[in-house]
């Protein structure tokens, strides 16, 4: 397994953890549990961002510019 595959696996796992913590925070029944999930979510989001930044710097997470015409089309669709 090369470094890119390892980083992709870590990023996907971290995204999954973020999703679980988000739902835990939403569904928590007490303030203490809510705060614990929110704190864990914040830490996981920080880790996810670090992984993304490292992958992006290596060219392993390419992004593309959104087409301005498509953006305007969506804006018009939802403004009506």
DSSP file (Angstrom, degrees, kcal/mol; ACC not computed):
  #  RESIDUE AA STRUCTURE BP1 BP2  ACC     N-H-->O    O-->H-N    N-H-->O    O-->H-N    TCO  KAPPA ALPHA  PHI   PSI    X-CA   Y-CA   Z-CA
    1    1 A X              0   0    0      0, 0.0     2,-0.1     0, 0.0     0, 0.0   0.000 360.0 360.0 360.0 126.5    0.0    0.0    0.0
    2    2 A X     >  -     0   0    0      1,-0.1     4,-2.1     4,-0.0     5,-0.2  -0.318 360.0 -99.0 -86.5 173.1    1.5    3.3   -1.0
    3    3 A X  H  > S+     0   0    0      1,-0.2     4,-2.7     2,-0.2     5,-0.2   0.860 120.9  55.5 -60.4 -38.3    1.3    6.6    0.9
    4    4 A X  H  > S+     0   0    0      1,-0.2     4,-2.6     2,-0.2    -1,-0.2   0.928 108.7  47.1 -62.2 -45.1   -1.5    7.9   -1.3
    5    5 A X  H  > S+     0   0    0      2,-0.2     4,-2.3     1,-0.2    -1,-0.2   0.886 112.0  50.8 -63.9 -39.2   -3.7    4.9   -0.5
    6    6 A X  H  X S+     0   0    0     -4,-2.1     4,-2.5     2,-0.2    -2,-0.2   0.934 112.0  46.7 -63.7 -45.8   -2.9    5.2    3.2
    7    7 A X  H  X S+     0   0    0     -4,-2.7     4,-2.7     2,-0.2    -2,-0.2   0.901 111.5  51.4 -65.0 -40.6   -3.8    8.9    3.3
    8    8 A X  H  X S+     0   0    0     -4,-2.6     4,-2.6     2,-0.2    -1,-0.2   0.916 111.1  48.5 -60.9 -42.7   -7.0    8.2    1.3
    9    9 A X  H  X S+     0   0    0     -4,-2.3     4,-2.4     2,-0.2    -2,-0.2   0.918 112.2  48.2 -63.8 -44.3   -8.0    5.5    3.8
   10   10 A X  H  X S+     0   0    0     -4,-2.5     4,-2.6     2,-0.2    -2,-0.2   0.913 112.7  48.9 -61.9 -42.8   -7.2    7.8    6.8
   11   11 A X  H  X S+     0   0    0     -4,-2.7     4,-2.5     2,-0.2    -2,-0.2   0.929 112.1  47.4 -65.0 -45.4   -9.2   10.6    5.2
   12   12 A X  H  X S+     0   0    0     -4,-2.6     4,-2.0     2,-0.2    -1,-0.2   0.899 113.6  48.3 -63.5 -40.3  -12.2    8.4    4.5
   13   13 A X  H  X S+     0   0    0     -4,-2.4     4,-2.3    -5,-0.2    -1,-0.2   0.917 111.6  49.7 -64.7 -43.1  -12.1    7.0    8.0
   14   14 A X  H  X S+     0   0    0     -4,-2.6     4,-2.5     1,-0.2    -2,-0.2   0.892 109.0  52.1 -64.5 -39.9  -11.9   10.4    9.6
   15   15 A X  H  X S+     0   0    0     -4,-2.5     4,-2.0     2,-0.2    -1,-0.2   0.904 109.7  50.1 -62.0 -40.5  -14.8   11.7    7.5
   16   16 A X  H  X S+     0   0    0     -4,-2.0     4,-2.1     2,-0.2    -2,-0.2   0.899 109.7  50.3 -63.6 -41.0  -16.8    8.7    8.7
   17   17 A X  H  X S+     0   0    0     -4,-2.3     4,-2.8     2,-0.2     5,-0.2   0.910 107.8  53.7 -63.2 -42.7  -15.9    9.5   12.3
   18   18 A X  H  X S+     0   0    0     -4,-2.5     4,-2.5     1,-0.2    -1,-0.2   0.913 108.0  50.8 -57.6 -43.0  -16.9   13.1   11.8
   19   19 A X  H  X S+     0   0    0     -4,-2.0     4,-2.2     2,-0.2    -1,-0.2   0.912 110.8  48.2 -61.8 -43.4  -20.3   11.9   10.6
   20   20 A X  H  X S+     0   0    0     -4,-2.1     4,-2.3     1,-0.2    -2,-0.2   0.924 112.6  47.8 -64.0 -44.4  -20.8    9.7   13.7
   21   21 A X  H  X S+     0   0    0     -4,-2.8     4,-2.5     2,-0.2    -2,-0.2   0.885 109.5  54.0 -65.4 -37.7  -19.8   12.4   16.1
   22   22 A X  H  X S+     0   0    0     -4,-2.5     4,-2.4    -5,-0.2    -1,-0.2   0.947 111.4  44.5 -60.2 -48.3  -22.1   14.9   14.4
   23   23 A X  H  X S+     0   0    0     -4,-2.2     4,-2.4     1,-0.2    -2,-0.2   0.869 111.4  54.2 -66.1 -35.2  -25.0   12.5   14.8
   24   24 A X  H  X S+     0   0    0     -4,-2.3     4,-0.9     2,-0.2    -1,-0.2   0.909 109.9  47.1 -62.2 -41.4  -24.0   11.8   18.4
   25   25 A X  H  < S+     0   0    0     -4,-2.5     3,-0.4     1,-0.2    -2,-0.2   0.907 113.3  48.4 -66.6 -41.5  -24.1   15.6   19.1
   26   26 A X  H  < S+     0   0    0     -4,-2.4    -2,-0.2     1,-0.2    -1,-0.2   0.894 119.3  38.0 -64.8 -40.1  -27.4   16.0   17.4
   27   27 A X  H  < S+     0   0    0     -4,-2.4    -1,-0.2    -5,-0.2    -2,-0.2   0.450  84.9 127.4 -94.3  -1.0  -29.0   13.1   19.2
   28   28 A X     <  -     0   0    0     -4,-0.9    -3,-0.0    -3,-0.4    -4,-0.0  -0.269  46.9-154.5 -64.0 143.4  -27.4   13.5   22.7
   29   29 A X  S    S+     0   0    0      1,-0.0     2,-0.3     2,-0.0    -1,-0.1   0.642  70.9  42.8 -94.2 -16.3  -29.8   13.6   25.6
   30   30 A X  S  > S-     0   0    0      1,-0.1     4,-2.5     0, 0.0     5,-0.2  -0.899  79.3-118.2-130.5 159.9  -27.7   15.6   28.1
   31   31 A X  H  > S+     0   0    0     -2,-0.3     4,-2.8     1,-0.2     5,-0.2   0.888 113.6  53.3 -62.7 -40.3  -25.5   18.7   27.9
   32   32 A X  H  > S+     0   0    0      2,-0.2     4,-2.1     1,-0.2    -1,-0.2   0.913 111.7  44.4 -63.1 -42.9  -22.4   16.8   29.0
   33   33 A X  H  > S+     0   0    0      2,-0.2     4,-2.5     1,-0.2     5,-0.2   0.915 112.9  52.4 -67.2 -42.4  -22.8   14.2   26.3
   34   34 A X  H  X S+     0   0    0     -4,-2.5     4,-2.5     1,-0.2    -2,-0.2   0.929 110.5  47.4 -58.4 -46.6  -23.5   16.9   23.8
   35   35 A X  H  X S+     0   0    0     -4,-2.8     4,-2.6     2,-0.2    -1,-0.2   0.887 110.3  52.8 -63.5 -39.1  -20.3   18.8   24.7
   36   36 A X  H  X S+     0   0    0     -4,-2.1     4,-2.3     2,-0.2    -2,-0.2   0.931 112.0  44.6 -63.1 -45.4  -18.3   15.6   24.6
   37   37 A X  H  X S+     0   0    0     -4,-2.5     4,-2.6     2,-0.2    -2,-0.2   0.906 113.3  51.0 -65.5 -40.6  -19.5   14.8   21.1
   38   38 A X  H  X S+     0   0    0     -4,-2.5     4,-2.5    -5,-0.2    -2,-0.2   0.906 110.8  48.6 -63.3 -41.1  -19.0   18.4   19.9
   39   39 A X  H  X S+     0   0    0     -4,-2.6     4,-2.2     2,-0.2    -1,-0.2   0.927 112.8  47.3 -64.1 -44.8  -15.4   18.4   21.3
   40   40 A X  H  X S+     0   0    0     -4,-2.3     4,-2.3     1,-0.2    -2,-0.2   0.887 111.6  51.9 -63.7 -38.4  -14.7   15.1   19.6
   41   41 A X  H  X S+     0   0    0     -4,-2.6     4,-2.7     2,-0.2     5,-0.2   0.927 108.0  50.9 -63.6 -45.0  -16.2   16.4   16.3
   42   42 A X  H  X S+     0   0    0     -4,-2.5     4,-2.0     1,-0.2    -2,-0.2   0.922 112.0  47.1 -58.2 -45.2  -14.0   19.6   16.5
   43   43 A X  H  X S+     0   0    0     -4,-2.2     4,-2.2     1,-0.2    -1,-0.2   0.901 113.1  48.9 -64.1 -40.6  -10.9   17.5   16.9
   44   44 A X  H  X S+     0   0    0     -4,-2.3     4,-2.7     2,-0.2    -2,-0.2   0.879 109.8  51.1 -68.5 -37.8  -11.9   15.2   14.1
   45   45 A X  H  X S+     0   0    0     -4,-2.7     4,-2.4     2,-0.2    -1,-0.2   0.883 109.2  51.6 -65.9 -37.2  -12.6   18.1   11.8
   46   46 A X  H  X S+     0   0    0     -4,-2.0     4,-2.1    -5,-0.2    -2,-0.2   0.929 112.1  46.2 -62.4 -45.4   -9.2   19.5   12.6
   47   47 A X  H  X S+     0   0    0     -4,-2.2     4,-2.5     2,-0.2    -2,-0.2   0.908 111.0  52.6 -63.8 -42.5   -7.6   16.2   11.8
   48   48 A X  H  X S+     0   0    0     -4,-2.7     4,-2.6     1,-0.2    -2,-0.2   0.913 109.3  49.3 -60.2 -43.0   -9.6   15.9    8.6
   49   49 A X  H  X S+     0   0    0     -4,-2.4     4,-2.8     2,-0.2    -1,-0.2   0.906 110.1  50.9 -64.3 -41.3   -8.5   19.3    7.4
   50   50 A X  H  X S+     0   0    0     -4,-2.1     4,-2.2     2,-0.2    -2,-0.2   0.919 111.3  47.8 -61.8 -43.5   -4.8   18.5    8.1
   51   51 A X  H  X S+     0   0    0     -4,-2.5     4,-2.5     2,-0.2     5,-0.2   0.929 112.5  49.3 -62.9 -44.6   -5.1   15.3    6.1
   52   52 A X  H  X S+     0   0    0     -4,-2.6     4,-3.0     1,-0.2     5,-0.2   0.935 110.3  50.6 -59.8 -46.5   -6.8   17.1    3.3
   53   53 A X  H  X S+     0   0    0     -4,-2.8     4,-2.2     1,-0.2    -1,-0.2   0.903 111.9  47.4 -59.8 -42.7   -4.1   19.8    3.3
   54   54 A X  H  X S+     0   0    0     -4,-2.2     4,-1.2     2,-0.2    -1,-0.2   0.907 114.2  46.8 -66.1 -41.9   -1.3   17.2    3.1
   55   55 A X  H  <>S+     0   0    0     -4,-2.5     5,-2.8     1,-0.2     6,-0.6   0.909 112.1  50.4 -66.5 -41.0   -3.0   15.3    0.3
   56   56 A X  H ><5S+     0   0    0     -4,-3.0     3,-1.2     1,-0.2    -2,-0.2   0.896 106.4  55.1 -63.3 -40.6   -3.7   18.5   -1.6
   57   57 A X  H 3<5S+     0   0    0     -4,-2.2    -1,-0.2     1,-0.3    -2,-0.2   0.808 109.5  47.9 -63.2 -29.2    0.0   19.6   -1.3
   58   58 A X  T 3<5S-     0   0    0     -4,-1.2    -1,-0.3    -3,-0.3    -2,-0.2   0.504 117.6-113.1 -87.6  -5.1    1.0   16.2   -2.8
   59   59 A X  T < 5S+     0   0    0     -3,-1.2     3,-0.3    -4,-0.5    -3,-0.2   0.683  84.5 121.7  80.6  17.6   -1.5   16.6   -5.7
   60   60 A X  S   <S+     0   0    0     -5,-2.8    -4,-0.2     1,-0.2     2,-0.2   0.456  70.5  46.7 -93.1  -2.7   -3.5   13.6   -4.3
   61   61 A X  S    S-     0   0    0     -6,-0.6    -1,-0.2    -5,-0.1    -2,-0.1  -0.609  79.0-170.7-137.9  74.4   -6.7   15.5   -3.9
   62   62 A X        -     0   0    0     -3,-0.3     2,-0.3    -2,-0.2    -6,-0.0  -0.368   0.8-166.0 -70.7 145.4   -7.3   17.5   -7.0
   63   63 A X        -     0   0    0     -7,-0.1     2,-0.3    -2,-0.1    -2,-0.0  -0.869   5.1-148.8-124.3 161.4  -10.1   20.1   -7.1
   64   64 A X        -     0   0    0     -2,-0.3     2,-0.2     0, 0.0     0, 0.0  -0.956  24.0-105.2-131.4 152.0  -11.7   21.9  -10.0
   65   65 A X        -     0   0    0     -2,-0.3     2,-0.2     1,-0.1     3,-0.0  -0.499  37.9-115.9 -72.9 139.2  -13.2   25.3  -10.4
   66   66 A X        -     0   0    0     -2,-0.2     2,-0.4     1,-0.1    -1,-0.1  -0.550  32.3-107.4 -74.5 141.6  -17.0   25.4  -10.5
   67   67 A X    >>  -     0   0    0     -2,-0.2     4,-2.0     1,-0.2     3,-0.5  -0.576  22.0-142.7 -70.6 120.6  -18.4   26.8  -13.8
   68   68 A X  H 3> S+     0   0    0     -2,-0.4     4,-2.3     1,-0.2     5,-0.2   0.830  99.9  55.9 -55.8 -34.0  -19.8   30.3  -13.1
   69   69 A X  H 3> S+     0   0    0      2,-0.2     4,-2.1     1,-0.2    -1,-0.2   0.897 107.2  48.3 -66.2 -39.5  -22.8   29.6  -15.5
   70   70 A X  H <> S+     0   0    0     -3,-0.5     4,-2.2     2,-0.2    -2,-0.2   0.880 109.6  53.4 -67.5 -37.3  -23.8   26.5  -13.6
   71   71 A X  H  X S+     0   0    0     -4,-2.0     4,-2.5     1,-0.2    -2,-0.2   0.937 110.1  47.1 -61.2 -46.8  -23.6   28.5  -10.3
   72   72 A X  H  X S+     0   0    0     -4,-2.3     4,-2.6     1,-0.2    -2,-0.2   0.881 109.8  54.1 -62.4 -38.6  -25.9   31.1  -11.7
   73   73 A X  H  X S+     0   0    0     -4,-2.1     4,-2.1     2,-0.2    -1,-0.2   0.918 110.6  45.3 -62.7 -43.9  -28.3   28.5  -12.9
   74   74 A X  H  X S+     0   0    0     -4,-2.2     4,-2.1     2,-0.2    -2,-0.2   0.907 111.6  52.9 -67.0 -41.9  -28.5   26.9   -9.5
   75   75 A X  H  X S+     0   0    0     -4,-2.5     4,-1.1     1,-0.2    -2,-0.2   0.928 111.2  46.6 -58.3 -45.2  -28.9   30.3   -7.8
   76   76 A X  H  X S+     0   0    0     -4,-2.6     4,-0.8     1,-0.2     3,-0.3   0.893 109.2  55.3 -64.7 -39.4  -31.8   31.1  -10.2
   77   77 A X  H  < S+     0   0    0     -4,-2.1     3,-0.4     1,-0.2    -1,-0.2   0.905 115.1  37.3 -60.1 -42.9  -33.4   27.8   -9.6
   78   78 A X  H  < S+     0   0    0     -4,-2.1    -1,-0.2     1,-0.2    -2,-0.2   0.520 107.0  64.7 -92.6  -5.4  -33.5   28.2   -5.8
   79   79 A X  H  <        0   0    0     -4,-1.1    -1,-0.2    -3,-0.3    -2,-0.2   0.623 360.0 360.0 -89.0 -12.5  -34.3   31.9   -5.7
   80   80 A X     <        0   0    0     -4,-0.8    -1,-0.2    -3,-0.4    -2,-0.1   0.466 360.0 360.0 -81.9 360.0  -37.7   31.4   -7.4
